[in-house]
Amino acid sequence: MEKKKLLEMYRMMLLIRRFEERTAQMYGMQKIGGFCHLYIGQEAVGVGAVSALRPGDQFISAYRDHGHILAMGGEPNAVMAELFGKATGVSRGKGGSMHLFDVEKGYYGGHGIVAGQVPVATGMAFAAKYRKEDKVILCSMGEGTVHQGAFHESLNLAKLWRLPVIYMIENNRYGMGTPLERASAVWDLSEKACSYDMARATVDGMDVLAVHDVVAEAIVRATRDGEPTLIEARTYRFRGHSMSDPVHSHYRTKEEVEEQKRQDPILIFQQKLIDDKILTPEKVKEYEDEIKKIVLDAVDFAEKSPLPALEELYTEIYS
């Protein structure tokens, strides 16, 4: 992979981390309301997957979506403004944290209903095939999604109709506060693909390059063979399920969280790039300074932006 792209991936992971840290601060100051789910710890999955997409490919995901839209090229100002519920936000202040949306960037949401995005992604893939468009649909979800009926119905149709879709499970081990082993009879979630004779893969979700490679392979499979793929990326969230969930809750120990933080995907990738003489400590500081300004500017933009007009209650209700 080219040096430029590797550095772009590192910078994006860092941007997502600092954006989310500032989001948590703004939420604590009651600048952001409603539900808010941070992506801290899972940056390698979103960035690795998106870095493999081609121009024209599309991405749709669940409600832990701040990192996804930023990885797809979403403007930090517009994303932060949406979190603030402002008219300048990507969803015009109507969607908030869980319903970010940017068609121009190929990002089709943030979906607040568990598994709600999976049949939509399947429909998008059907449309692409029907129109003979050279595009792949990437659909991200949490591990709690795999026990929803919509997940299984979608995979069955995707294989039956040979649709260009990649289903990616971001398995952070906890569905809210429930450990995977208490919710699933199967530990290896990629095995769900076997029921539909679908290609599958399991990848280290803390390794951005490994995620890139497995998604790139799935894209080739979708475009060359017309075959969908189910990918399980094993990752970990360093914060709570949402802002209302403490970092060290009753369902996991402080020791467990600290142990997982030793596998911080940003620090691991940073060290690899330094060892390979692609990145220097001076360049790291340069990125940190640049991103700090971007995030502070985004907060300033959001705070100064207007609230949606009252008439917006009645717009975009029907297509």
SULFENDA-V202198 format. One line per field, one symbol per residue. phi: phi as a letter, one per 30 degrees, with the letter a starting at -180 (. if undefined). A space follows every 50 residues. Layout:
phi->???
This chain:
phi->.deeddddddddeddddddddddedddddidccidacdcdjceddddddd dddcejdbbbbdddceddddddjddeedddddddicddddchicciedbd aadeciccjfbdceiddddddddddddddddhcdbbccbcadddddcced dddddddddechcdbccbdcdcibdhccdedccbdcdddddedddchcdb acbddccddddedddeddddddddcicdbccccdbacdcdebddceeccd dacdddddddddcedddddeddddddhcbbeddddddedddededddddd dddddddddeddecchdcd
